[in-house]
């Protein structure tokens, strides 16, 4: 406990120093970028990654590439004072180059819980000199969390949901435990139908039949990629699941559903309601 407290104090102390000098910020990670805008600090942003497309202003920022395949040159070309990333961003060699160039780096958790989001809001608020606004945002998230808890308690029988991250070509990838998809499914009051492994694995026709989900969850982007609902439900194996036979598919925006940012409690509430409506 003492080590955790010391670590947190170190992060806050470091971010306080950043707040005094940071004027040009690059945010890597859609959820982090959302937090910056919600803190009314969007005017500090000079760039973001390709997962940062909400709010609309974020989509118009200069892009530094995908968060897992960044290049130091692209980031440095924007002459940032501060780069905010999650632990999922990389490669690590890029961060070493940024530090050598004198750029401050703030690395945060890739959220998997509402408490992770609260912590990220607080740290970014301190780093950008927006502590008062961060407390307001944290209070908004608390209110949404309370509403979510009520909705989850009224869920009734838990539905078994399988999340498919559809890629073009090959077998669709399905979310197991320890994924953002699994976390938001559980937050909504439902159950991840895939509990035998962690991370993502290709879905075979045989596995789809065994998993037998009540509902299939996808991103709107993934559904479009596969050719729409009808095409999704014709995939071998998926077509034999209870979800497919009853046409029970829910599609939600990828960043809203998986981002674990300021809108995550709202996303879980929406998933809860749409599950009930099917």
Residue, then its C-alpha position, 0 to 999 in steps of 0.5 A: x500500500x505504501x509503495x502504491x501511495x509513493x508511486x501515485x505521489x511521484x506521478x502527481x508531483x511530476x505532472x504538476x511540474x508538467x502543468x507549469x510548462x506544457x503548451x503543446x500536447x500530443x495525445x495517443x489513445x482515443x480515451x485519453x484524447x476524449x479526457x483532454x477535451x472534456x477537461x476543456x484543454x483541447x486547445x493544447x492539443x497539436x496532434x493525436x493518433x488515429x484512434x482519436x476521432x471523438x469529439x469531431x475536433x479530435x478527428x481534425x487534428x494532425x495524426x501521428x499514426x496508430x498508437x501501437x506503431x508510432x514513429x518518433x519523427x512524426x511526433x517530433x515534427x509537431x514540436x510537443x512539450x508533452x506526449x500523453x500515452x497509455x501503456x498499450x502504446x509503442x514501440x518503447x524505442x519511440x519513447x526513448x527517442x522522445x525523452x532524449x529529445x527533451x519531450x515530457x512523456x506521461x504514460x497512463x493505464x489502459x483503462x479496464x475499469x471505471x476506477x482506472x478512468x477516474x485515476x486517468x482523469x485526475x492525473x491528466x487534470x493535474x498535468x494540464x492545469x485543469x484540476x478543478x475541471x477534473x473534479x467536475x468530470x469525476x463527479x459526472x462519471x460517479x453519477x453515471x456509475x450510480x445509474x449504471x449500477x441500478x441498471x445492472x441490478x435490474x438486468x434480471x437473468x444475465x445474457x451471455x454476450x460474445x464480442x467479435x472484432x471482425x477483421x477482413x479475411x480469415x476467422x473473426x477474432x473473439x474477445x476472451x477475458x481481460x479485454x476491454x470488451x469483456x470488461x464493458x460486457x460485465x459492467x453492463x450486467x451481462x456475461x462474457x460468453x467466452x470465459x475459457x481464455x484471455x485476450x483475443x483468439x480466432x473463432x472456429x465454426x466448432x467453437x462458435x457452436x460450443x460458446x452458443x452466445x445469446x447475443x453477438x456484440x460487434x463494433x459498427x466499424x467491424x459490422x460494416x467491414x464484414x458487409x452488414x448484419x446479414x453477412x455476419x450471421x452467415x459466417x460458418x459456425x456463427x450462423x448456428x448460434x442461438x444469437x444468429x438464429x434469433x438475429x440478436x446482434x448489437x453494434x456500437x461505435x468502437x471508441x464508445x464501446x472499447x475506449x474506457x474513457x469519459x463515456x464508458x459508463x454511458x456505453x455500458x448503460x446503453x449496452x444494458x438497455x439494448x440487451x434488455x430490448x432484444 
